[in-house]
Amino acid sequence: MRKRKEFDECIEDNKLLETGIKDESLAKELLALAEHRELFWDNVKNKSKEFPSLFLEGYYEIIKELCTAILALDGWKALDHECMFAYLKNKGADIDFEYLLELKDTRNSIDYRGLMVSFDTWKNNEMRIKMVIKGLKEYIK
C-alpha cells in the first residue's frame, strides 16, 4: 500500500493552501450543488442495479463537494483529494479517513481506468456513503 499524504506534507508541497478568506458563499453554493446532485441520484435509484459504477462515482462527488465546502468555510483550499481529506483529519473531524481514501481510489479507478464495480459493491457501500454525506452536511450546517 502506498503512503498517503499527511497534512504537513500537503502544506509543504503547496497542495493545501490557506486562502485567508472564509468563503461562506462558496460553501453555500457547494452545499446546494451537493444536495442537488444527491436528489438526482436518489430519484434514479431504481437504476442502481444497471449502473453501480456511476452511482458510486456520483455519490463520491457529493462527498468531495461537501468536503470542499468545509475547507472554504475555514478559509482553505486543497489541490487534490488526499490533501482535502488530510485537512479534515488534522482538523479533528469525526470521519473515517481511510474509508474516504478507499472511495477516492475506487472513484479514480472508475474515472481513469474504466473500472466497472458490481451492484454488490455499490450495495455494500451505499449506506456507509450516505452516512458520510449526512455527517458532512450536519458539520457544514
N, C-alpha and C positions, 0 to 999 in steps of 0.2 A: 504494500500500500504506500502510495506516495505521501510525502509530508504536506500537510495542509498549512495554509498561510495563517499566521498569527497577527494580532493587532499591531504590534510594534514593527513587524516586517512590512505590513501594508503601509504604515506611515513612512517608513524608511524608503520604500520603493515608490512613493508618491501614488499609491493606488487607493489611498484613503486620505481624503483632504478635508480639513476644517475650513468651511466657507466663511464662517463668521456671521452668516445670515440665517436666522431661524425662519425658514420659509413655510409659514402656515398655509399660504395659498397653494403652493405646490403640493403640500401634503394633502390638502382637501381634494385637489384635482386627482391625485393618485388614488386616494381612498375611493372617490366616486368612480374612477375607471375600474378599480378592482371590484367594486360592488356591481358595476355594470357587467363586467366580464363574468363574475360569479352567477349573476342572474341568467346570463346567456347559457352557461354550462348547465345550470340547474334546470333550465327549460328544455334542454335537448338530452336530458339524462337517459331517455329511452334509447338513445343511440350509443350508449357507452359500451355495449357489447360488441358493436361493429367497429368502433374507433377508440379503443382504450389508450392508445399512444397519444392521440390528440387530447383526450381528457386529462391524462397525467401532465402533459405539457401545458395545457391551458390552465390548470389549477396551480402549477408551479409559477406561471406568470403572475397569477394573483398574489402569491406569496412574495414574489420579487417586488411587485409594485407596493405592497404594504410595507415591506422592509425599507424600501427606498423612501417611502413617506416618513417613516420613523427617523431616518437619517436627516431628511430635510427639516423636520421639526427641531432637531437638535443642532442644525447648522453644519451638517457634514455631507460629504458626497463620496461614494465608492465607485471606483472604476472597474471593479469586477465583483462577481457574486461572492466569492470566498471572502474578500475583504469586507463586503457588506455584512456577511454573517459574523466575521471576526469582530466588527464594531459592536454588533448586538451582544455577542458573547462577553466582550470586555465591559459593556455597559451593565451586565448582570441580568439581562433579560431571561425570563424563565422559559427557554425554548430548547428543544433537543437539537443542538447544532450538528451533531454527527448525522442525524436524520436529514436535516436540510442539505447537508453536503452530499449525501447519497442521492437525494432528489435532484440536486443540481447535476450530478454526474449522469443520472438516468435521462434527464431532460437534454443534456448535451449529446448523449448517445442517440437520442431520438432525432434531434435537430441536425447533427453533424455527421452521423454515421448511419442514419436510416433505421435505427432500432425499432422494431415493432414489438411493443410489450403485449403480453397476453391480457385477456379480460380478468383472469385470476389475479395478475399483478396489480391491475387497477383496483379491483375489489378489495384486495388485501391492504391497499394503501389509502383508499378513499376516505374512510372515517378519520384516520390519523391526519391526513392532509387538511380535511375540513376543520379539525380541532386546532391545528396550527393557524389556519386562517382566522378562525374565531378569536383565538388568543391575540393575534396581531391586531385585529380590528379593535378589540377591547383596549389594548395597550394604547392605540392611537387616540381613541375617543376618551 
